[in-house]
Amino acid sequence: MIQRVKYASVKVEENIKSSIREGLLVLLGIEHEDNFEDAGWLGKKIVNLRIFDDNQGVMNLDVRQADGEIMVISQFTLHARTKKGNRPSYIRAAPPEKAIPLYEKFIGQISGETGKEVKTGDFGAQMDVELLNSGPVTIIIDSRNKE
């Protein structure tokens, strides 16, 4: 899930780990079926999304053209299934030994595309994320659909 933000920050154990000003907050969920190709495709797709306003107020600029920053937060709960009962199931989420290399590939892809440091939380940690959604603009992209 991608959110256009005016700012975002993430705390780990009550300490601010990182923060960004205007840009994109990416909540990244990785499933069992995801692979390095998916991580690369998704990183490139997100960097090229034209969801920032140009001089005429039309969403026509990507994060680089808007001189925005990017923060990536790992979020296995994006794969919650609630079909049966009221307690979500997370069995579709990839285990850390698979997810961490894909998470790192994704961050590297974005950094390479933008030429900027990508801010992050701590993979698998309990985190508090604060943001001001701009628009609001929130987009969900699934690498399985490649839409």
N, CA, C and O of each residue as an XYZ file, in Angstrom:
588
protein
N       0.846     -1.158      0.000
C       0.000      0.000      0.000
C       0.899      1.230      0.000
O       1.872      1.303      0.751
N       0.565      2.187     -0.844
C       1.346      3.408     -0.977
C       0.472      4.584     -0.557
O      -0.669      4.710     -1.000
N       1.013      5.437      0.294
C       0.293      6.632      0.705
C       1.148      7.847      0.402
O       2.323      7.903      0.764
N       0.541      8.823     -0.268
C       1.218     10.105     -0.475
C       1.080     10.876      0.824
O      -0.026     11.052      1.334
N       2.199     11.333      1.359
C       2.185     11.972      2.674
C       2.841     13.345      2.650
O       3.705     13.635      1.823
N       2.403     14.172      3.580
C       3.082     15.454      3.832
C       4.269     15.213      4.745
O       5.286     15.901      4.652
N       4.135     14.232      5.630
C       5.253     13.780      6.460
C       4.915     12.406      7.014
O       3.750     12.008      7.051
N       5.944     11.685      7.446
C       5.760     10.400      8.119
C       6.967     10.154      9.008
O       8.079     10.596      8.718
N       6.720      9.443     10.093
C       7.818      9.035     10.973
C       7.484      7.673     11.556
O       6.321      7.271     11.608
N       8.518      6.972     11.992
C       8.334      5.670     12.605
C       9.157      5.616     13.881
O      10.327      5.996     13.910
N       8.507      5.130     14.939
C       9.168      4.936     16.223
C       9.332      3.450     16.484
O       8.440      2.653     16.191
N      10.477      3.085     17.037
C      10.742      1.740     17.514
C      11.185      1.895     18.963
O      12.143      2.610     19.256
N      10.482      1.221     19.861
C      10.759      1.325     21.300
C      10.783      2.780     21.762
O      11.698      3.204     22.468
N       9.766      3.535     21.355
C       9.556      4.933     21.766
C      10.568      5.920     21.205
O      10.507      7.105     21.532
N      11.496      5.466     20.370
C      12.492      6.351     19.763
C      12.225      6.477     18.276
O      11.960      5.479     17.605
N      12.292      7.704     17.749
C      12.103      7.896     16.315
C      13.259      7.239     15.577
O      14.421      7.598     15.766
N      12.925      6.281     14.743
C      13.918      5.552     13.938
C      14.228      6.337     12.677
O      15.389      6.475     12.293
N      13.175      6.855     12.027
C      13.381      7.661     10.828
C      12.133      8.479     10.540
O      11.054      8.225     11.075
N      12.320      9.475      9.673
C      11.203     10.329      9.293
C      11.454     10.883      7.900
O      12.591     10.959      7.433
N      10.364     11.269      7.249
C      10.448     11.910      5.936
C       9.528     13.119      5.927
O       8.589     13.227      6.716
N       9.826     14.002      5.026
C       8.910     15.109      4.738
C       8.036     14.636      3.579
O       7.802     13.435      3.452
N       7.553     15.527      2.742
C       6.658     15.138      1.652
C       7.231     13.987      0.830
O       8.411     13.977      0.477
N       6.366     13.018      0.534
C       6.806     11.885     -0.261
C       5.846     10.731     -0.186
O       4.629     10.916     -0.172
N       6.407      9.513     -0.135
C       5.608      8.294     -0.130
C       5.923      7.445      1.089
O       7.085      7.226      1.430
N       4.871      6.971      1.737
C       4.981      5.954      2.778
C       4.508      4.657      2.145
O       3.365      4.553      1.699
N       5.391      3.675      2.110
C       5.070      2.380      1.511
C       4.969      1.352      2.628
O       5.935      1.109      3.351
N       3.790      0.751      2.763
C       3.585     -0.355      3.686
C       3.723     -1.617      2.842
O       2.874     -1.906      1.999
N       4.802     -2.368      3.077
C       5.162     -3.481      2.218
C       4.852     -4.814      2.879
O       5.406     -5.149      3.926
N       3.956     -5.571      2.250
C       3.655     -6.924      2.691
C       4.225     -7.909      1.691
O       4.070     -7.730      0.483
N       4.883     -8.947      2.180
C       5.497     -9.938      1.300
C       4.857    -11.297      1.558
O       4.797    -11.767      2.694
N       4.377    -11.926      0.469
C       3.733    -13.233      0.547
C       4.710    -14.346      0.194
O       5.794    -14.102     -0.337
N       4.302    -15.574      0.501
C       5.095    -16.759      0.176
C       5.493    -16.811     -1.298
O       6.617    -17.198     -1.618
N       4.587    -16.428     -2.199
C       4.818    -16.560     -3.629
C       5.680    -15.451     -4.218
O       6.120    -15.567     -5.362
N       5.933    -14.383     -3.474
C       6.709    -13.260     -3.993
C       8.157    -13.667     -4.231
O       8.690    -14.555     -3.565
N       8.789    -12.986     -5.212
C      10.173    -13.298     -5.557
C      10.936    -12.004     -5.870
O      10.379    -10.908     -5.797
N      12.224    -12.153     -6.221
C      13.060    -10.983     -6.490
C      12.565    -10.177     -7.682
O      12.668     -8.950     -7.694
N      12.037    -10.856     -8.670
C      11.475    -10.141     -9.826
C      10.314     -9.248     -9.390
O      10.208     -8.103     -9.831
N       9.445     -9.770     -8.524
C       8.322     -8.977     -8.011
C       8.823     -7.747     -7.259
O       8.296     -6.649     -7.437
N       9.841     -7.932     -6.418
C      10.378     -6.817     -5.625
C      10.940     -5.736     -6.535
O      10.722     -4.549     -6.293
N      11.655     -6.129     -7.571
C      12.210     -5.162     -8.511
C      11.129     -4.431     -9.289
O      11.168     -3.209     -9.433
N      10.154     -5.202     -9.793
C       9.048     -4.607    -10.543
C       8.282     -3.599     -9.684
O       7.978     -2.492    -10.129
N       7.977     -4.001     -8.444
C       7.198     -3.140     -7.554
C       7.950     -1.852     -7.215
O       7.363     -0.770     -7.213
N       9.236     -1.970     -6.931
C      10.029     -0.778     -6.631
C      10.013      0.212     -7.777
O       9.813      1.409     -7.572
N      10.223     -0.286     -8.980
C      10.227      0.582    -10.157
C       8.847      1.203    -10.384
O       8.739      2.388    -10.698
N       7.811      0.409    -10.227
C       6.440      0.890    -10.420
C       6.118      2.034     -9.459
O       5.560      3.054     -9.864
N       6.468      1.861     -8.195
C       6.154      2.875     -7.185
C       6.902      4.177     -7.449
O       6.319      5.258     -7.358
N       8.171      4.082     -7.771
C       8.972      5.286     -8.025
C       8.415      6.067     -9.219
O       8.524      7.293     -9.259
N       7.828      5.380    -10.173
C       7.326      6.038    -11.377
C       5.852      6.448    -11.309
O       5.330      7.029    -12.261
N       5.178      6.152    -10.193
C       3.777      6.563    -10.056
C       3.662      8.082    -10.110
O       4.334      8.789     -9.359
N       2.819      8.572    -10.987
C       2.631     10.029    -11.122
C       1.439     10.448    -10.254
O       0.311     10.575    -10.730
N       1.731     10.657     -8.968
C       0.655     10.980     -8.016
C       0.923     12.270     -7.246
O       0.280     12.541     -6.231
N       1.881     13.068     -7.737
C       2.142     14.372     -7.131
C       1.696     15.456     -8.097
O       1.803     15.304     -9.314
N       1.194     16.554     -7.542
C       0.631     17.625     -8.365
C       1.693     18.414     -9.116
O       2.762     18.720     -8.587
N       1.364     18.736    -10.371
C       2.211     19.638    -11.150
C       1.752     21.078    -10.888
O       0.943     21.313     -9.991
N       2.256     22.032    -11.656
C       1.917     23.453    -11.443
C       0.444     23.759    -11.674
O      -0.070     24.764    -11.182
N      -0.235     22.897    -12.421
C      -1.672     23.095    -12.681
C      -2.551     22.326    -11.694
O      -3.773     22.313    -11.840
N      -1.953     21.696    -10.706
C      -2.716     20.952     -9.714
C      -3.175     19.586    -10.189
O      -4.088     19.003     -9.605
N      -2.554     19.069    -11.239
C      -2.901     17.759    -11.784
C      -1.853     16.748    -11.307
O      -0.655     17.029    -11.343
N      -2.309     15.571    -10.860
C      -1.365     14.532    -10.448
C      -0.629     14.045    -11.691
O      -1.126     13.202    -12.439
N       0.561     14.592    -11.895
C       1.302     14.331    -13.114
C       2.790     14.125    -12.862
O       3.540     13.877    -13.806
N       3.240     14.224    -11.593
C       4.658     14.108    -11.267
C       4.911     12.857    -10.432
O       4.078     12.463     -9.616
N       6.076     12.235    -10.647
C       6.463     11.120     -9.791
C       7.236     11.647     -8.590
O       7.491     12.848     -8.495
N       7.604     10.778     -7.689
C       8.247     11.183     -6.439
C       9.587     11.879     -6.688
O       9.964     12.776     -5.934
N      10.299     11.479     -7.726
C      11.575     12.134     -8.049
C      11.339     13.551     -8.531
O      12.013     14.480     -8.087
N      10.378     13.725     -9.445
C      10.076     15.050     -9.982
C       9.563     15.989     -8.898
O       9.763     17.201     -8.976
N       8.900     15.430     -7.884
C       8.378     16.229     -6.772
C       9.428     16.428     -5.680
O       9.156     17.072     -4.667
N      10.631     15.877     -5.882
C      11.715     15.921     -4.897
C      11.249     15.359     -3.554
O      11.600     15.874     -2.493
N      10.453     14.294     -3.624
C       9.924     13.672     -2.413
C      10.853     12.611     -1.853
O      11.815     12.191     -2.497
N      10.540     12.191     -0.642
C      11.284     11.136      0.033
C      10.405      9.897      0.119
O       9.195      9.963     -0.101
N      11.030      8.760      0.444
C      10.278      7.505      0.555
C      10.647      6.798      1.851
O      11.816      6.695      2.223
N       9.605      6.316      2.525
C       9.772      5.488      3.716
C       9.091      4.154      3.448
O       7.974      4.112      2.931
N       9.772      3.057      3.805
C       9.231      1.712      3.620
C       9.110      1.047      4.987
O      10.073      0.988      5.752
N       7.912      0.548      5.280
C       7.632     -0.145      6.535
C       7.154     -1.556      6.209
O       6.204     -1.727      5.445
N       7.803     -2.564      6.780
C       7.351     -3.943      6.581
C       6.025     -4.138      7.308
O       5.858     -3.675      8.436
N       5.078     -4.829      6.658
C       3.734     -4.940      7.218
C       3.101     -6.269      6.821
O       2.332     -6.330      5.862
N       3.422     -7.327      7.554
C       2.882     -8.647      7.222
C       1.370     -8.702      7.381
O       0.721     -9.548      6.765
N       0.793     -7.821      8.193
C      -0.652     -7.868      8.429
C      -1.456     -7.477      7.191
O      -2.673     -7.658      7.176
N      -0.815     -6.950      6.161
C      -1.532     -6.654      4.916
C      -2.097     -7.922      4.278
O      -3.006     -7.851      3.451
N      -1.565     -9.070      4.658
C      -2.020    -10.333      4.081
C      -3.014    -11.067      4.981
O      -3.231    -12.269      4.825
N      -3.605    -10.349      5.905
C      -4.573    -10.959      6.818
C      -5.772    -11.501      6.036
O      -6.274    -10.864      5.110
N      -6.201    -12.658      6.423
C      -7.416    -13.265      5.874
C      -8.421    -13.353      7.012
O      -8.104    -13.803      8.113
N      -9.640    -12.914      6.720
C     -10.674    -12.875      7.761
C     -11.911    -13.675      7.363
O     -12.984    -13.475      7.933
N     -11.778    -14.565      6.408
C     -12.919    -15.338      5.922
C     -13.549    -16.188      7.014
O     -14.773    -16.276      7.113
N     -12.721    -16.806      7.826
C     -13.220    -17.710      8.852
C     -13.014    -17.077     10.231
O     -11.882    -16.828     10.644
N     -14.104    -16.822     10.929
C     -14.013    -16.280     12.279
C     -13.622    -14.817     12.311
O     -13.672    -14.121     11.297
N     -13.234    -14.362     13.488
C     -12.916    -12.956     13.682
C     -11.449    -12.697     13.984
O     -11.030    -11.545     14.102
N     -10.673    -13.756     14.107
C      -9.243    -13.589     14.332
C      -8.528    -13.739     12.990
O      -8.600    -14.800     12.371
N      -7.836    -12.686     12.531
C      -7.177    -12.760     11.224
C      -6.122    -13.860     11.170
O      -5.451    -14.156     12.159
N      -5.997    -14.451      9.994
C      -4.966    -15.448      9.729
C      -3.893    -14.800      8.850
O      -4.205    -14.085      7.898
N      -2.642    -15.060      9.179
C      -1.534    -14.465      8.431
C      -0.707    -15.520      7.704
O       0.479    -15.305      7.454
N      -1.307    -16.649      7.362
C      -0.546    -17.754      6.779
C      -0.001    -17.439      5.390
O       0.924    -18.113      4.935
N      -0.542    -16.441      4.707
C      -0.038    -16.072      3.381
C       1.221    -15.216      3.456
O       1.942    -15.096      2.466
N       1.497    -14.618      4.615
C       2.686    -13.779      4.768
C       3.935    -14.655      4.757
O       3.964    -15.723      5.369
N       4.960    -14.191      4.055
C       6.219    -14.944      3.974
C       6.935    -14.917      5.316
O       6.873    -13.914      6.027
N       7.616    -16.003      5.672
C       8.410    -16.016      6.909
C       9.627    -15.101      6.745
O      10.040    -14.810      5.623
N      10.201    -14.649      7.866
C      11.331    -13.702      7.797
C      12.482    -14.150      6.913
O      13.064    -13.326      6.208
N      12.827    -15.433      6.929
C      13.971    -15.879      6.125
C      13.752    -15.680      4.624
O      14.718    -15.580      3.868
N      12.504    -15.622      4.190
C      12.201    -15.314      2.794
C      11.917    -13.832      2.607
O      12.339    -13.235      1.617
N      11.203    -13.241      3.553
C      10.759    -11.856      3.409
C      11.898    -10.843      3.507
O      11.910     -9.864      2.760
N      12.849    -11.054      4.406
C      13.912    -10.054      4.604
C      14.730     -9.816      3.343
O      14.949     -8.656      2.995
N      15.199    -10.846      2.635
C      15.941    -10.564      1.397
C      15.109     -9.820      0.343
O      15.641     -8.987     -0.390
N      13.810    -10.119      0.268
C      12.943     -9.419     -0.690
C      12.711     -7.974     -0.264
O      12.689     -7.074     -1.103
N      12.541     -7.755      1.017
C      12.404     -6.408      1.594
C      13.660     -5.596      1.259
O      13.554     -4.449      0.823
N      14.822     -6.169      1.454
C      16.082     -5.470      1.173
C      16.252     -5.205     -0.321
O      16.743     -4.144     -0.706
N      15.853     -6.157     -1.169
C      15.901     -5.962     -2.625
C      14.998     -4.807     -3.030
O      15.384     -3.968     -3.843
N      13.797     -4.764     -2.465
C      12.836     -3.709     -2.757
C      13.404     -2.338     -2.382
O      13.318     -1.395     -3.168
N      13.978     -2.226     -1.198
C      14.565     -0.964     -0.744
C      15.726     -0.570     -1.659
O      15.857      0.598     -2.026
N      16.565     -1.536     -2.027
C      17.672     -1.261     -2.940
C      17.188     -0.786     -4.301
O      17.792      0.104     -4.900
N      16.108     -1.370     -4.789
C      15.539     -0.964     -6.077
C      15.091      0.491     -6.015
O      15.388      1.271     -6.920
N      14.389      0.854     -4.968
C      13.905      2.226     -4.832
C      15.068      3.198     -4.698
O      15.077      4.250     -5.337
N      16.040      2.854     -3.879
C      17.203      3.717     -3.697
C      17.948      3.911     -5.021
O      18.367      5.022     -5.345
N      18.107      2.838     -5.774
C      18.767      2.928     -7.069
C      18.002      3.782     -8.061
O      18.601      4.538     -8.826
N      16.690      3.669     -8.053
C      15.845      4.436     -8.972
C      15.824      5.924     -8.629
O      15.781      6.771     -9.521
N      15.855      6.238     -7.334
C      15.735      7.640     -6.908
C      17.079      8.312     -6.658
O      17.185      9.537     -6.722
N      18.108      7.513     -6.372
C      19.393      8.084     -5.992
C      19.382      8.661     -4.590
O      20.264      9.438     -4.226
N      18.382      8.282     -3.801
C      18.238      8.785     -2.435
C      18.173      7.633     -1.443
O      17.827      6.505     -1.793
N      18.512      7.942     -0.204
C      18.355      6.977      0.873
C      16.871      6.734      1.106
O      16.071      7.670      1.121
N      16.516      5.478      1.286
C      15.143      5.110      1.622
C      15.088      4.939      3.135
O      15.887      4.197      3.708
N      14.151      5.620      3.781
C      14.006      5.517      5.231
C      13.178      4.280      5.551
O      12.300      3.894      4.780
N      13.462      3.666      6.686
C      12.764      2.435      7.060
C      12.507      2.398      8.560
O      13.007      3.222      9.326
N      11.708      1.410      8.948
C      11.575      1.035     10.341
C      12.527     -0.126     10.583
O      13.557     -0.226      9.916
N      12.202     -1.000     11.520
C      12.976     -2.217     11.765
C      12.102     -3.404     11.399
O      11.016     -3.574     11.953
N      12.566     -4.216     10.478
C      11.788     -5.364     10.014
C      11.373     -6.223     11.212
O      12.207     -6.605     12.032
N      10.085     -6.517     11.298
C       9.562     -7.411     12.324
C       9.364     -6.787     13.699
O       8.846     -7.445     14.602
N       9.763     -5.544     13.873
C       9.635     -4.896     15.184
C       8.229     -4.341     15.381
O       7.491     -4.120     14.421
N       7.877     -4.123     16.636
C       6.663     -3.378     16.963
C       6.978     -1.911     16.686
O       7.899     -1.353     17.282
N       6.228     -1.288     15.794
C       6.513      0.087     15.382
C       5.274      0.951     15.516
O       4.148      0.476     15.372
N       5.495      2.214     15.791
C       4.441      3.216     15.767
C       4.729      4.133     14.589
O       5.769      4.791     14.539
N       3.790      4.171     13.635
C       3.960      4.974     12.435
C       3.007      6.155     12.512
O       1.811      5.994     12.755
N       3.556      7.342     12.302
C       2.744      8.555     12.279
C       2.857      9.161     10.890
O       3.944      9.211     10.315
N       1.723      9.624     10.347
C       1.743     10.211      9.011
C       0.615     11.207      8.846
O      -0.386     11.175      9.562
N       0.805     12.083      7.890
C      -0.263     12.958      7.456
C      -0.470     12.649      5.984
O       0.330     13.047      5.137
N      -1.561     11.930      5.681
C      -1.863     11.527      4.314
C      -2.267     12.761      3.526
O      -3.115     13.534      3.972
N      -1.673     12.949      2.375
C      -1.926     14.107      1.535
C      -2.904     13.734      0.442
O      -2.618     12.861     -0.377
N      -4.043     14.379      0.419
C      -5.037     14.137     -0.625
C      -6.425     13.848     -0.065
O      -7.299     14.709     -0.174
N      -6.664     12.724      0.507
C      -5.765     11.587      0.704
C      -5.562     10.808     -0.590
O      -6.482     10.631     -1.388
N      -4.335     10.351     -0.766
C      -3.992      9.476     -1.886
C      -3.427      8.194     -1.294
O      -2.370      8.203     -0.664
N      -4.140      7.095     -1.501
C      -3.700      5.775     -1.051
C      -3.931      4.802     -2.197
O      -5.034      4.712     -2.736
N      -2.876      4.073     -2.565
C      -2.946      3.157     -3.703
C      -2.457      1.782     -3.261
O      -1.453      1.657     -2.559
N      -3.181      0.761     -3.684
C      -2.778     -0.614     -3.408
C      -2.285     -1.224     -4.713
O      -2.979     -1.192     -5.728
N      -1.072     -1.781     -4.672
C      -0.505     -2.458     -5.845
C      -0.149     -3.879     -5.419
O       0.525     -4.090     -4.410
N      -0.612     -4.843     -6.203
C      -0.322     -6.252     -5.938
C       0.557     -6.779     -7.064
O       0.146     -6.780     -8.225
N       1.748     -7.220     -6.733
C       2.672     -7.712     -7.765
C       2.142     -8.967     -8.468
O       2.637     -9.321     -9.538
N       1.161     -9.634     -7.895
C       0.547    -10.792     -8.552
C      -0.267    -10.346     -9.761
O      -0.358    -11.085    -10.741
N      -0.864     -9.148     -9.713
C      -1.715     -8.665    -10.794
C      -0.964     -7.814    -11.806
O      -1.388     -7.714    -12.957
N       0.136     -7.204    -11.402
C       0.948     -6.330    -12.260
C       0.088     -5.330    -13.032
O       0.251     -5.152    -14.239
N      -0.816     -4.692    -12.325
C      -1.687     -3.669    -12.952
C      -1.130     -2.286    -12.695
O      -1.712     -1.295    -13.136
